[in-house]
Amino acid sequence: MSPVMRPSGGTSSAKSAPVTKPATTRGRTNLGTRGRPGGRVRVRGARRIVARDLPTFSRQMAAMLSAGMSIVAAIETLEEQAATPSFRMVLGEIRRSIENGAAFSEALEPIPEVFDELYVNMVRSGERSGQFAETMQRISELLEANAKLRRKVRSAMTYPIVVLSLALVIATGMILFIVPVFSQMYEDFGGALPGPTQFLVNLSHGAKKYGLFVLPTIVAAVYLFNRWRKTDNGALVMDRFYLRAPVVGVLVQKVAIARFSRTLGQLVKSGVPILSALEIVSKACGNRVIGAAIMAARTGVERGDPISAGLAGKDCIPSILVRMLAAGEKTGKIDDMLENIADTFDDEVEAMLASLTSMIEPMLMVLLGVIIGSIVVCMFLPIFKMGELVSS
């Protein structure tokens, strides 16, 4: 059995004697959650915990372990300070598991929605290498870098989504409530309405008449689409579509490659075996098409080929990644090269997001003006012929 960190250890850098985990430790939980097969649990608000609490937890754990605190004392301190009730209960369960003799990595395994395979494997490698505090610091840096990248993308996408939603709400309100007023006024004058105005009036009447049927249909279609998108086949199709989409496809590729490079670099630096690291990072890169290319490269690595050779020739893998990775493999500094690759693609993503934002803003303003302006013109078009309508 491999050495693990004992819960009562004095510092994080010393190896300790093997311990035997009681059979009742794994899967024991009292998180107020619904259990899953194999002792795994579903934690309420797991996504929020991963996004907001986990990077801070990892960084604080690294600081306290470096200062010489034991794992149990560090977790107990963070448990008392946790602002999220669900995360506080998660930390309490981890602490109890460690007090019963489990290694820290073993205590994390029953909670995969918070501590995924990547996190657990890096922790296990830190336990085995005796560099637990350093590994926790690497984990916090990785989580914070990924969170920063997500925030950049989300921030860039928020503005167009808000503007388009606003345009849709305004257009819907005008069609449902303003167009009927003008329609009634035009009917009092009699005469034929211009084609665009008549189309808008018909659209307004149709929306009022069939709205109660159309809205549930749209909601059901969106629900079924989301269900399909979460299936293996649906996720693969959508990831392939994202990569091939104009402009957005390049951005999606760069984000996935940055995540792949940084994650693999941290795994290699933490001492995770390269085959296990490639399998983990194929699931963590965020795109199944690129993940499949990474798994194909893993097959080549099993035969003794370098990673760069396995990634070469893949349409979803940029050639610059292959060349830089090959250079790192030749010098024996693959982890440093992967960090450089990640920094390079992070910078490219940031520059591309800034460029897209500056382009999207005026385009959205024009689109908003066209939508609202077209409705206004259609409503007032008959006014230009008001004299003809009155005389008739």
C-alpha positions as CSV (number, residue, x, y, z in Angstrom):
1,M,0.0,0.0,0.0
2,S,1.3,3.5,-0.9
3,P,2.2,5.9,1.8
4,V,-0.5,8.4,2.6
5,M,-0.8,11.5,4.7
6,R,-1.9,10.7,8.2
7,P,-4.5,13.0,9.7
8,S,-2.4,13.8,12.7
9,G,0.8,14.6,10.7
10,G,2.7,17.6,11.7
11,T,3.6,19.0,8.3
12,S,2.5,18.5,4.8
13,S,5.9,17.6,3.3
14,A,6.8,14.5,5.3
15,K,5.8,11.0,4.3
16,S,4.1,8.9,6.8
17,A,3.5,5.2,7.4
18,P,0.8,3.4,5.5
19,V,-2.6,3.4,7.2
20,T,-5.5,1.1,6.7
21,K,-8.8,2.7,5.9
22,P,-11.8,1.2,7.7
23,A,-14.3,-0.4,5.5
24,T,-17.1,1.8,6.8
25,T,-15.4,5.1,5.9
26,R,-16.1,5.3,2.1
27,G,-19.5,6.5,1.3
28,R,-20.5,7.5,4.8
29,T,-22.1,10.9,4.5
30,N,-24.7,13.1,6.2
31,L,-24.8,16.0,3.7
32,G,-28.6,16.2,3.5
33,T,-28.3,14.9,0.0
34,R,-29.6,12.1,-2.2
35,G,-27.3,9.1,-2.2
36,R,-25.9,7.4,-5.3
37,P,-24.7,3.9,-6.0
38,G,-21.2,3.1,-4.8
39,G,-21.3,5.4,-1.8
40,R,-21.3,8.6,-4.0
41,V,-23.5,11.5,-3.1
42,R,-25.1,14.4,-4.7
43,V,-24.3,17.7,-3.0
44,R,-26.7,20.6,-3.1
45,G,-25.2,23.6,-4.9
46,A,-22.1,21.6,-6.1
47,R,-21.6,23.8,-9.1
48,R,-21.5,26.9,-6.9
49,I,-19.1,25.2,-4.5
50,V,-16.7,24.2,-7.4
51,A,-16.8,27.7,-8.9
52,R,-16.6,29.8,-5.8
53,D,-15.5,27.9,-2.8
54,L,-13.1,25.2,-4.1
55,P,-10.3,27.5,-5.3
56,T,-10.2,29.4,-2.1
57,F,-10.3,26.2,0.0
58,S,-7.4,24.8,-2.0
59,R,-5.3,27.9,-1.6
60,Q,-6.0,28.2,2.1
61,M,-5.2,24.5,2.6
62,A,-1.9,25.0,0.9
63,A,-1.0,28.0,3.1
64,M,-2.0,26.2,6.4
65,L,-0.2,23.0,5.5
66,S,3.0,25.0,4.5
67,A,2.7,26.6,8.0
68,G,2.9,23.2,9.6
69,M,-0.8,22.6,10.5
70,S,-2.1,19.1,10.4
71,I,-4.7,18.2,7.7
72,V,-7.4,17.7,10.3
73,A,-6.7,21.0,12.0
74,A,-6.6,22.8,8.7
75,I,-9.9,21.3,7.5
76,E,-11.5,21.9,10.9
77,T,-10.5,25.6,10.6
78,L,-11.9,25.9,7.1
79,E,-15.0,24.1,8.1
80,E,-15.7,26.7,10.8
81,Q,-15.2,29.5,8.3
82,A,-17.1,28.1,5.4
83,A,-19.9,30.4,4.3
84,T,-21.8,27.9,2.3
85,P,-23.7,25.3,4.5
86,S,-23.4,22.5,1.9
87,F,-19.6,23.0,1.7
88,R,-19.4,23.2,5.5
89,M,-21.1,19.8,5.7
90,V,-18.8,18.4,2.9
91,L,-15.7,19.5,4.9
92,G,-17.2,18.0,8.1
93,E,-17.6,14.6,6.3
94,I,-14.0,14.8,4.9
95,R,-12.7,15.6,8.4
96,R,-14.5,12.6,10.0
97,S,-13.3,10.3,7.3
98,I,-9.7,11.3,7.9
99,E,-10.1,11.0,11.6
100,N,-11.3,7.4,11.0
101,G,-8.0,6.7,9.2
102,A,-8.7,7.5,5.5
103,A,-6.2,9.4,3.4
104,F,-7.2,12.8,2.2
105,S,-7.6,11.6,-1.4
106,E,-9.8,8.7,-0.2
107,A,-12.0,11.0,1.8
108,L,-12.6,13.1,-1.4
109,E,-13.6,10.2,-3.6
110,P,-17.2,9.8,-2.4
111,I,-18.0,13.4,-3.5
112,P,-17.1,13.5,-7.2
113,E,-19.4,16.4,-8.0
114,V,-17.2,18.7,-5.9
115,F,-13.8,16.9,-6.1
116,D,-13.5,15.4,-9.6
117,E,-11.0,12.9,-10.9
118,L,-8.5,15.6,-11.7
119,Y,-8.6,17.0,-8.1
120,V,-8.4,13.5,-6.5
121,N,-5.5,12.3,-8.6
122,M,-3.4,15.4,-8.0
123,V,-4.1,15.1,-4.2
124,R,-3.1,11.4,-4.3
125,S,0.1,12.3,-6.2
126,G,1.0,14.9,-3.6
127,E,0.4,12.4,-0.8
128,R,2.7,9.8,-2.4
129,S,5.4,12.3,-3.3
130,G,5.5,14.0,0.1
131,Q,4.8,17.4,-1.5
132,F,1.3,17.7,-0.4
133,A,1.3,21.5,0.4
134,E,3.0,22.2,-3.0
135,T,0.4,20.1,-4.8
136,M,-2.4,21.9,-3.1
137,Q,-0.9,25.2,-4.2
138,R,-0.7,23.9,-7.8
139,I,-4.4,22.8,-7.6
140,S,-5.4,26.3,-6.4
141,E,-3.5,28.0,-9.2
142,L,-5.1,25.6,-11.7
143,L,-8.6,26.2,-10.4
144,E,-8.1,30.0,-10.3
145,A,-6.7,30.1,-13.8
146,N,-9.6,28.1,-15.1
147,A,-12.1,30.2,-13.2
148,K,-10.5,33.4,-14.6
149,L,-10.8,32.1,-18.1
150,R,-14.5,31.2,-17.6
151,R,-15.1,34.7,-16.2
152,K,-13.6,36.3,-19.3
153,V,-15.7,34.2,-21.7
154,R,-18.9,34.7,-19.6
155,S,-18.3,38.5,-19.3
156,A,-17.8,38.8,-23.1
157,M,-21.0,36.7,-23.8
158,T,-23.2,38.6,-21.2
159,Y,-23.5,41.8,-23.1
160,P,-24.8,40.4,-26.4
161,I,-27.2,38.0,-24.6
162,V,-28.6,40.9,-22.6
163,V,-29.0,43.1,-25.7
164,L,-30.7,40.4,-27.7
165,S,-33.0,39.5,-24.9
166,L,-33.9,43.2,-24.5
167,A,-34.6,43.4,-28.2
168,L,-36.8,40.3,-28.1
169,V,-38.8,41.6,-25.1
170,I,-39.4,45.1,-26.7
171,A,-40.4,43.6,-30.0
172,T,-42.8,41.1,-28.4
173,G,-44.3,43.9,-26.3
174,M,-44.9,46.1,-29.3
175,I,-46.4,43.3,-31.3
176,L,-48.8,42.2,-28.5
177,F,-49.8,45.6,-27.1
178,I,-49.1,48.5,-29.5
179,V,-49.7,47.0,-32.9
180,P,-53.4,46.1,-32.0
181,V,-54.1,49.8,-31.1
182,F,-52.9,50.9,-34.5
183,S,-54.7,48.1,-36.2
184,Q,-58.0,49.1,-34.7
185,M,-57.4,52.7,-35.8
186,Y,-56.7,51.7,-39.3
187,E,-59.8,49.5,-39.5
188,D,-61.9,52.5,-38.6
189,F,-60.6,54.3,-41.6
190,G,-61.1,51.3,-43.9
191,G,-59.0,50.6,-47.0
192,A,-56.2,48.2,-47.6
193,L,-53.1,48.4,-45.5
194,P,-49.6,48.3,-46.9
195,G,-48.1,44.8,-47.1
196,P,-45.5,45.2,-44.3
197,T,-48.2,46.7,-42.0
198,Q,-50.7,43.9,-42.8
199,F,-48.0,41.3,-42.1
200,L,-47.3,42.9,-38.7
201,V,-51.0,43.0,-37.9
202,N,-51.5,39.4,-38.8
203,L,-48.5,38.5,-36.7
204,S,-50.0,40.3,-33.7
205,H,-53.3,38.6,-34.1
206,G,-51.6,35.2,-34.5
207,A,-49.5,35.8,-31.4
208,K,-52.6,36.7,-29.3
209,K,-54.6,33.8,-30.7
210,Y,-52.0,31.0,-30.6
211,G,-49.6,32.4,-27.9
212,L,-50.9,30.0,-25.3
213,F,-50.0,27.1,-27.5
214,V,-46.8,28.4,-29.0
215,L,-45.1,29.3,-25.6
216,P,-45.5,25.8,-24.1
217,T,-44.2,24.3,-27.4
218,I,-41.1,26.5,-27.3
219,V,-40.5,25.7,-23.6
220,A,-40.9,21.9,-24.3
221,A,-38.6,22.2,-27.3
222,V,-35.9,23.9,-25.3
223,Y,-36.3,21.4,-22.5
224,L,-36.0,18.4,-24.9
225,F,-33.0,20.0,-26.6
226,N,-31.2,20.5,-23.3
227,R,-31.9,16.9,-22.4
228,W,-30.5,15.7,-25.7
229,R,-27.5,18.0,-25.4
230,K,-26.6,16.3,-22.1
231,T,-26.5,12.9,-23.7
232,D,-23.1,11.5,-25.0
233,N,-24.2,11.7,-28.6
234,G,-25.8,15.2,-28.2
235,A,-22.8,16.6,-26.5
236,L,-20.5,15.3,-29.2
237,V,-22.6,16.7,-32.0
238,M,-22.8,20.1,-30.2
239,D,-19.1,20.2,-29.5
240,R,-18.4,19.4,-33.1
241,F,-20.8,22.2,-34.1
242,Y,-19.1,24.7,-31.8
243,L,-15.7,24.0,-33.3
244,R,-17.0,24.5,-36.8
245,A,-19.0,27.6,-36.1
246,P,-17.6,30.8,-37.7
247,V,-15.5,33.0,-35.4
248,V,-16.9,31.3,-32.3
249,G,-15.2,28.0,-33.3
250,V,-11.8,29.5,-33.1
251,L,-12.5,30.9,-29.6
252,V,-13.9,27.5,-28.4
253,Q,-10.8,25.8,-29.7
254,K,-8.4,28.2,-28.0
255,V,-10.2,28.0,-24.7
256,A,-10.2,24.2,-24.8
257,I,-6.5,24.1,-25.7
258,A,-5.6,26.5,-22.9
259,R,-7.4,24.4,-20.4
260,F,-5.8,21.2,-21.8
261,S,-2.3,22.6,-21.6
262,R,-2.6,24.0,-18.2
263,T,-4.2,21.0,-16.7
264,L,-1.8,18.5,-18.3
265,G,1.1,20.6,-17.2
266,Q,0.0,20.7,-13.6
267,L,-0.7,16.9,-13.6
268,V,2.7,16.2,-15.0
269,K,4.4,18.5,-12.5
270,S,2.5,16.8,-9.7
271,G,3.8,13.4,-10.7
272,V,0.6,11.9,-12.1
273,P,1.6,9.1,-14.6
274,I,1.3,10.4,-18.2
275,L,-1.3,7.9,-19.3
276,S,-3.6,8.7,-16.4
277,A,-3.0,12.4,-16.9
278,L,-4.0,12.2,-20.6
279,E,-7.1,10.3,-19.7
280,I,-8.1,12.9,-17.0
281,V,-7.3,15.9,-19.2
282,S,-9.4,14.5,-22.1
283,K,-12.4,14.8,-19.9
284,A,-11.4,18.2,-18.4
285,C,-10.6,20.1,-21.6
286,G,-14.3,21.0,-22.1
287,N,-14.7,19.7,-25.7
288,R,-15.4,16.1,-26.6
289,V,-13.9,16.3,-30.1
290,I,-10.6,17.6,-28.7
291,G,-10.9,15.0,-25.9
292,A,-11.2,12.2,-28.4
293,A,-8.0,13.5,-30.1
294,I,-6.2,13.4,-26.8
295,M,-7.4,9.8,-26.1
296,A,-6.1,8.9,-29.6
297,A,-2.7,10.4,-28.7
298,R,-2.8,8.4,-25.4
299,T,-3.1,5.2,-27.4
300,G,0.1,6.3,-29.3
301,V,1.9,7.0,-26.0
302,E,1.1,3.5,-24.8
303,R,3.0,2.3,-27.9
304,G,5.9,4.5,-27.0
305,D,5.2,7.5,-29.3
306,P,5.5,11.1,-28.0
307,I,2.4,13.0,-27.2
308,S,3.1,15.5,-30.0
309,A,3.2,12.7,-32.6
310,G,-0.2,11.5,-31.5
311,L,-1.7,15.0,-31.7
312,A,-0.1,15.9,-35.0
313,G,-2.5,15.9,-38.0
314,K,-5.7,16.4,-36.0
315,D,-7.9,19.1,-37.4
316,C,-9.0,20.2,-33.9
317,I,-5.4,20.6,-32.6
318,P,-3.5,23.7,-33.6
319,S,-0.1,23.1,-35.2
320,I,1.6,25.5,-32.9
321,L,0.6,23.3,-29.9
322,V,2.2,20.3,-31.6
323,R,5.4,22.1,-32.4
324,M,5.8,23.7,-28.9
325,L,4.9,20.3,-27.3
326,A,7.5,18.5,-29.4
327,A,10.2,21.1,-28.3
328,G,9.3,20.5,-24.7
329,E,9.5,16.7,-25.1
330,K,13.0,17.1,-26.7
331,T,14.3,19.2,-23.8
332,G,12.6,17.1,-21.1
333,K,10.7,20.2,-19.8
334,I,7.3,19.2,-21.0
335,D,5.5,20.7,-17.9
336,D,7.1,24.1,-18.3
337,M,6.4,24.1,-22.0
338,L,2.7,23.2,-21.3
339,E,2.5,26.2,-19.0
340,N,3.9,28.4,-21.7
341,I,1.4,27.0,-24.2
342,A,-1.4,27.7,-21.8
343,D,-0.3,31.3,-21.2
344,T,0.0,31.8,-24.9
345,F,-3.5,30.6,-25.6
346,D,-4.9,32.5,-22.6
347,D,-3.4,35.7,-24.1
348,E,-4.9,34.9,-27.5
349,V,-8.3,34.2,-25.9
350,E,-8.2,37.5,-24.1
351,A,-7.2,39.4,-27.2
352,M,-9.9,37.7,-29.3
353,L,-12.6,38.4,-26.7
354,A,-11.6,42.1,-26.6
355,S,-11.7,42.2,-30.4
356,L,-15.1,40.4,-30.6
357,T,-16.6,42.7,-27.9
358,S,-15.5,45.8,-29.8
359,M,-17.1,44.4,-33.0
360,I,-20.2,43.0,-31.4
361,E,-21.3,46.1,-29.6
362,P,-22.0,48.3,-32.7
363,M,-23.4,45.3,-34.6
364,L,-25.9,44.7,-31.8
365,M,-26.9,48.3,-31.7
366,V,-27.5,48.2,-35.4
367,L,-29.5,44.9,-35.0
368,L,-31.6,46.4,-32.2
369,G,-32.3,49.5,-34.3
370,V,-33.3,47.4,-37.3
371,I,-35.7,45.3,-35.3
372,I,-37.4,48.1,-33.4
373,G,-37.2,50.5,-36.3
374,S,-38.8,48.0,-38.7
375,I,-41.8,47.6,-36.4
376,V,-42.2,51.3,-35.9
377,V,-42.0,52.0,-39.7
378,C,-44.5,49.2,-40.4
379,M,-46.9,50.7,-37.9
380,F,-46.6,54.3,-39.2
381,L,-46.4,53.4,-42.9
382,P,-50.2,53.8,-43.3
383,I,-50.1,57.3,-41.8
384,F,-48.2,58.4,-44.9
385,K,-51.3,57.4,-46.9
386,M,-53.8,58.7,-44.3
387,G,-55.2,61.3,-46.7
388,E,-55.9,58.6,-49.3
389,L,-57.6,56.4,-46.7
390,V,-59.8,59.3,-45.4
391,S,-60.9,60.4,-48.8
392,S,-61.8,56.9,-49.8
